[in-house]
């Protein structure tokens, strides 16, 4: 991953993502269950919420 993408992203952000990538893959890869959808909505709402869209 580092050889292919490292030059395209901010090195600090890339390194932080690389530190959690395996854990994220293990937790979420191949899942399609309802809880996954709920987790996605919780996370995106936390970071991408505005009162204008309510």
Phi and psi restraints in degrees (value plus and minus 20) as a CYANA .aco file:
   2 UNK   PHI     -82.2   -42.2
   2 UNK   PSI     -64.0   -24.0
   3 UNK   PHI     -84.0   -44.0
   3 UNK   PSI     -54.6   -14.6
   4 UNK   PHI    -103.9   -63.9
   4 UNK   PSI     -57.9   -17.9
   5 UNK   PHI    -137.0   -97.0
   5 UNK   PSI     -35.4     4.6
   6 UNK   PHI     -75.0   -35.0
   6 UNK   PSI     -57.4   -17.4
   7 UNK   PHI     -94.2   -54.2
   7 UNK   PSI     -30.3     9.7
   8 UNK   PHI    -112.8   -72.8
   8 UNK   PSI     -31.8     8.2
   9 UNK   PHI    -148.3  -108.3
   9 UNK   PSI     139.6   179.6
  10 UNK   PHI     -77.0   -37.0
  10 UNK   PSI     106.0   146.0
  11 UNK   PHI     -77.7   -37.7
  11 UNK   PSI     -57.5   -17.5
  12 UNK   PHI     -86.6   -46.6
  12 UNK   PSI     -64.0   -24.0
  13 UNK   PHI     -87.3   -47.3
  13 UNK   PSI     -63.2   -23.2
  14 UNK   PHI     -78.7   -38.7
  14 UNK   PSI     -65.0   -25.0
  15 UNK   PHI     -82.8   -42.8
  15 UNK   PSI     -60.7   -20.7
  16 UNK   PHI     -84.6   -44.6
  16 UNK   PSI     -62.6   -22.6
  17 UNK   PHI     -84.0   -44.0
  17 UNK   PSI     -63.0   -23.0
  18 UNK   PHI     -79.5   -39.5
  18 UNK   PSI     -52.9   -12.9
  19 UNK   PHI     -86.8   -46.8
  19 UNK   PSI     -47.4    -7.4
  20 UNK   PHI    -129.9   -89.9
  20 UNK   PSI     -24.4    15.6
  21 UNK   PHI     -78.1   -38.1
  21 UNK   PSI     -66.0   -26.0
  22 UNK   PHI     -83.4   -43.4
  22 UNK   PSI     -62.0   -22.0
  23 UNK   PHI     -82.6   -42.6
  23 UNK   PSI     -65.2   -25.2
  24 UNK   PHI     -81.7   -41.7
  24 UNK   PSI     -63.3   -23.3
  25 UNK   PHI     -81.6   -41.6
  25 UNK   PSI     -65.9   -25.9
  26 UNK   PHI     -81.1   -41.1
  26 UNK   PSI     -60.6   -20.6
  27 UNK   PHI     -94.2   -54.2
  27 UNK   PSI     -58.2   -18.2
  28 UNK   PHI    -136.2   -96.2
  28 UNK   PSI     -39.2     0.8
  29 UNK   PHI     -81.7   -41.7
  29 UNK   PSI     110.3   150.3
  30 UNK   PHI      59.9    99.9
  30 UNK   PSI     -21.7    18.3
  31 UNK   PHI    -102.8   -62.8
  31 UNK   PSI     123.5   163.5
  32 UNK   PHI    -160.4  -120.4
  32 UNK   PSI      -1.5    38.5
  33 UNK   PHI     -97.8   -57.8
  33 UNK   PSI     147.3   187.3
  34 UNK   PHI     -84.0   -44.0
  34 UNK   PSI     -56.4   -16.4
  35 UNK   PHI     -83.2   -43.2
  35 UNK   PSI     -55.5   -15.5
  36 UNK   PHI     -80.5   -40.5
  36 UNK   PSI     -64.3   -24.3
  37 UNK   PHI     -82.6   -42.6
  37 UNK   PSI     -60.3   -20.3
  38 UNK   PHI     -84.3   -44.3
  38 UNK   PSI     -63.9   -23.9
  39 UNK   PHI     -82.4   -42.4
  39 UNK   PSI     -62.7   -22.7
  40 UNK   PHI     -79.7   -39.7
  40 UNK   PSI     -66.0   -26.0
  41 UNK   PHI     -84.2   -44.2
  41 UNK   PSI     -61.3   -21.3
  42 UNK   PHI     -80.1   -40.1
  42 UNK   PSI     -66.7   -26.7
  43 UNK   PHI     -88.4   -48.4
  43 UNK   PSI     -66.7   -26.7
  44 UNK   PHI     -87.7   -47.7
  44 UNK   PSI     -56.8   -16.8
  45 UNK   PHI     -84.2   -44.2
  45 UNK   PSI     -58.3   -18.3
  46 UNK   PHI     -80.7   -40.7
  46 UNK   PSI     -61.6   -21.6
  47 UNK   PHI    -120.2   -80.2
  47 UNK   PSI     -39.4     0.6
  48 UNK   PHI    -148.9  -108.9
  48 UNK   PSI      25.4    65.4
  49 UNK   PHI    -126.1   -86.1
  49 UNK   PSI     120.3   160.3
  50 UNK   PHI    -161.6  -121.6
  50 UNK   PSI     130.1   170.1
  51 UNK   PHI     -86.4   -46.4
  51 UNK   PSI     -43.4    -3.4
  52 UNK   PHI     -87.8   -47.8
  52 UNK   PSI     -38.9     1.1
  53 UNK   PHI    -118.3   -78.3
  53 UNK   PSI     -19.4    20.6
